[in-house]
């Protein structure tokens, strides 16, 4: 029986630059700013298997809870 051990997740804001498909595999390229707090912990995972979750960045919607008015800046 194999036991999967996971570590603390590491998140970083990244620019998804490119994807290349060859056969049944894809190579994904991301750019991460090195001044981000998780840049180095993320780089330490290079060469290992990781679980990748991707979320698109979204603009915040401002909401006035008294009037119910919502707007974008």
N, CA, C and O of each residue as an XYZ file, in Angstrom:
292
protein
N       0.837     -1.169      0.000
C       0.000      0.000      0.000
C       0.891      1.244      0.000
O       1.773      1.381      0.848
N       0.656      2.147     -0.953
C       1.427      3.391     -1.033
C       0.713      4.472     -0.237
O      -0.511      4.595     -0.279
N       1.498      5.243      0.483
C       0.955      6.346      1.270
C       1.465      7.639      0.658
O       2.673      7.816      0.498
N       0.554      8.549      0.313
C       0.962      9.826     -0.235
C       1.145     10.816      0.900
O       0.246     11.014      1.718
N       2.306     11.429      0.944
C       2.597     12.436      1.955
C       2.667     13.783      1.255
O       3.412     13.946      0.288
N       1.914     14.728      1.727
C       1.949     16.059      1.132
C       2.575     17.033      2.113
O       2.564     16.815      3.325
N       3.118     18.104      1.570
C       3.728     19.134      2.392
C       2.813     20.344      2.421
O       1.754     20.348      1.793
N       3.220     21.362      3.146
C       2.461     22.613      3.200
C       2.352     23.182      1.786
O       3.355     23.232      1.073
N       1.178     23.607      1.366
C       1.042     24.195      0.031
C       1.792     25.522     -0.076
O       1.914     26.264      0.898
N       2.283     25.798     -1.266
C       2.973     27.042     -1.556
C       2.222     27.725     -2.687
O       1.990     27.120     -3.733
N       1.842     28.974     -2.486
C       1.131     29.741     -3.513
C       1.987     30.905     -3.960
O       2.733     31.483     -3.170
N       1.876     31.240     -5.224
C       2.590     32.393     -5.759
C       1.795     32.949     -6.937
O       1.166     32.200     -7.685
N       1.831     34.255     -7.091
C       1.210     34.892     -8.245
C       2.164     34.686     -9.421
O       3.352     34.992     -9.316
N       1.651     34.172    -10.535
C       2.508     33.840    -11.672
C       1.850     34.252    -12.982
O       0.626     34.310    -13.093
N       2.685     34.535    -13.963
C       2.222     34.785    -15.319
C       2.332     33.470    -16.077
O       3.423     32.914    -16.202
N       1.212     32.972    -16.582
C       1.193     31.736    -17.361
C       1.608     32.121    -18.774
O       0.803     32.674    -19.524
N       2.846     31.837    -19.145
C       3.420     32.330    -20.384
C       3.101     31.464    -21.595
O       2.783     31.990    -22.661
N       3.182     30.148    -21.447
C       3.120     29.309    -22.634
C       2.848     27.866    -22.247
O       3.188     27.427    -21.148
N       2.235     27.141    -23.158
C       2.117     25.695    -22.998
C       2.462     25.039    -24.333
O       2.098     25.537    -25.398
N       3.160     23.929    -24.257
C       3.564     23.187    -25.441
C       3.138     21.745    -25.250
O       3.411     21.144    -24.211
N       2.476     21.194    -26.241
C       2.009     19.807    -26.162
C       2.869     18.949    -27.085
O       3.084     19.282    -28.251
N       3.353     17.839    -26.535
C       4.120     16.877    -27.322
C       3.651     15.490    -26.923
O       3.901     15.032    -25.808
N       2.975     14.835    -27.840
C       2.431     13.515    -27.541
C       1.347     13.616    -26.482
O       0.378     14.357    -26.650
N       1.506     12.877    -25.395
C       0.500     12.884    -24.332
C       0.935     13.717    -23.127
O       0.389     13.560    -22.035
N       1.918     14.604    -23.321
C       2.372     15.467    -22.240
C       2.362     16.928    -22.668
O       2.512     17.246    -23.848
N       2.185     17.794    -21.707
C       2.250     19.237    -21.952
C       3.309     19.840    -21.032
O       3.453     19.435    -19.879
N       4.038     20.805    -21.559
C       5.006     21.559    -20.768
C       4.397     22.939    -20.544
O       4.049     23.629    -21.502
N       4.267     23.339    -19.285
C       3.682     24.626    -18.927
C       4.784     25.534    -18.418
O       5.615     25.119    -17.610
N       4.795     26.782    -18.893
C       5.805     27.734    -18.443
C       5.134     28.871    -17.695
O       4.171     29.471    -18.171
N       5.663     29.154    -16.512
C       5.167     30.223    -15.659
C       6.330     31.140    -15.299
O       7.471     30.691    -15.194
N       6.040     32.417    -15.110
C       7.030     33.362    -14.612
C       6.566     33.833    -13.240
O       5.430     34.279    -13.080
N       7.450     33.732    -12.253
C       7.165     34.149    -10.884
C       8.194     35.187    -10.482
O       9.393     34.979    -10.665
N       7.739     36.301     -9.936
C       8.676     37.334     -9.467
C       9.442     36.814     -8.254
O       8.859     36.220     -7.347
N      10.736     37.040     -8.247
C      11.575     36.519     -7.180
C      11.468     37.315     -5.888
O      11.993     36.883     -4.862
N      10.801     38.467     -5.911
C      10.616     39.214     -4.665
C       9.376     38.761     -3.905
O       9.095     39.272     -2.821
N       8.638     37.817     -4.457
C       7.480     37.257     -3.755
C       7.941     36.346     -2.624
O       8.971     35.682     -2.738
N       7.182     36.315     -1.538
C       7.603     35.566     -0.355
C       7.723     34.065     -0.600
O       8.485     33.400      0.102
N       7.000     33.509     -1.567
C       7.038     32.069     -1.792
C       7.852     31.663     -3.008
O       7.802     30.503     -3.417
N       8.599     32.588     -3.596
C       9.361     32.266     -4.801
C      10.373     31.144     -4.551
O      10.406     30.167     -5.299
N      11.190     31.273     -3.518
C      12.205     30.250     -3.254
C      11.605     28.929     -2.779
O      12.046     27.877     -3.241
N      10.609     28.934     -1.867
C       9.994     27.654     -1.516
C       9.377     26.947     -2.731
O       9.391     25.719     -2.807
N       8.843     27.710     -3.666
C       8.273     27.127     -4.877
C       9.373     26.523     -5.744
O       9.210     25.428     -6.281
N      10.485     27.228     -5.881
C      11.596     26.729     -6.695
C      12.182     25.440     -6.131
O      12.692     24.613     -6.887
N      12.119     25.260     -4.822
C      12.650     24.041     -4.206
C      11.885     22.804     -4.654
O      12.369     21.683     -4.496
N      10.705     22.998     -5.205
C       9.886     21.873     -5.660
C      10.203     21.468     -7.102
O       9.611     20.523     -7.622
N      11.145     22.185     -7.757
C      11.530     21.883     -9.133
C      12.001     20.436     -9.244
O      12.796     19.971     -8.427
N      11.515     19.738    -10.242
C      11.910     18.357    -10.487
C      11.071     17.326     -9.766
O      11.197     16.130    -10.027
N      10.215     17.775     -8.862
C       9.357     16.841     -8.138
C       7.926     16.903     -8.640
O       7.550     17.826     -9.363
N       7.149     15.938     -8.262
C       5.739     15.936     -8.600
C       4.990     16.859     -7.642
O       5.226     16.831     -6.435
N       4.097     17.669     -8.178
C       3.289     18.580     -7.367
C       1.840     18.490     -7.822
O       1.545     17.964     -8.895
N       0.962     18.997     -7.013
C      -0.449     19.121     -7.391
C      -0.638     20.580     -7.782
O      -0.432     21.477     -6.965
N      -1.029     20.816     -9.025
C      -1.138     22.173     -9.549
C      -2.605     22.592     -9.603
O      -3.432     21.925    -10.225
N      -2.911     23.698     -8.946
C      -4.244     24.292     -9.006
C      -4.077     25.690     -9.579
O      -3.249     26.463     -9.096
N      -4.848     26.020    -10.597
C      -4.712     27.322    -11.250
C      -6.005     28.101    -11.084
O      -7.091     27.596    -11.367
N      -5.876     29.330    -10.626
C      -7.014     30.236    -10.498
C      -6.711     31.488    -11.299
O      -5.601     32.014    -11.225
N      -7.673     31.971    -12.057
C      -7.497     33.232    -12.772
C      -7.640     34.380    -11.791
O      -8.437     34.330    -10.855
N      -6.853     35.408    -12.027
C      -6.948     36.601    -11.194
C      -8.224     37.345    -11.586
O      -8.524     37.488    -12.771
N      -8.955     37.804    -10.615
C     -10.202     38.516    -10.883
C     -10.198     39.851    -10.168
O      -9.645     39.993     -9.076
N     -10.824     40.824    -10.803
C     -10.959     42.133    -10.167
C     -11.961     42.043     -9.025
O     -12.955     41.320     -9.103
N     -11.684     42.784     -7.976
C     -12.608     42.826     -6.839
C     -13.807     43.696     -7.190
O     -13.676     44.691     -7.903
N     -14.940     43.325     -6.701
C     -16.153     44.127     -6.868
C     -16.444     44.785     -5.528
O     -16.603     44.113     -4.508
N     -16.510     46.086     -5.548
C     -16.824     46.839     -4.330
C     -18.322     46.755     -4.053
O     -19.142     46.774     -4.971
N     -18.657     46.664     -2.780
C     -20.059     46.493     -2.398
C     -20.339     47.328     -1.153
O     -19.624     47.243     -0.154
N     -21.385     48.129     -1.234
C     -21.834     48.925     -0.082
C     -22.940     48.136      0.607
O     -24.038     48.003      0.068
N     -22.655     47.615      1.790
C     -23.643     46.764      2.465
C     -24.843     47.530      3.002
O     -25.836     46.919      3.397
N     -24.770     48.849      3.025
C     -25.924     49.626      3.467
C     -26.891     49.920      2.322
O     -28.107     49.849      2.499
N     -26.349     50.249      1.149
C     -27.213     50.610      0.011
C     -27.404     49.461     -0.960
O     -28.340     49.485     -1.760
N     -26.543     48.457     -0.911
C     -26.618     47.349     -1.841
C     -25.951     47.668     -3.181
O     -25.971     46.842     -4.095
N     -25.369     48.848     -3.301
C     -24.719     49.246     -4.545
C     -23.418     48.475     -4.731
O     -22.648     48.317     -3.783
N     -23.168     47.994     -5.953
C     -21.936     47.320     -6.298
C     -21.307     48.032     -7.490
O     -22.013     48.505     -8.381
N     -19.950     48.109     -7.506
C     -19.258     48.771     -8.618
C     -17.833     48.253     -8.733
O     -17.274     47.702     -7.785
N     -17.253     48.445     -9.927
C     -15.840     48.133    -10.179
C     -15.064     49.429    -10.243
O     -15.577     50.430    -10.741
N     -13.850     49.432     -9.753
C     -12.998     50.623     -9.866
C     -12.314     50.646    -11.214
O     -11.552     51.569    -11.505
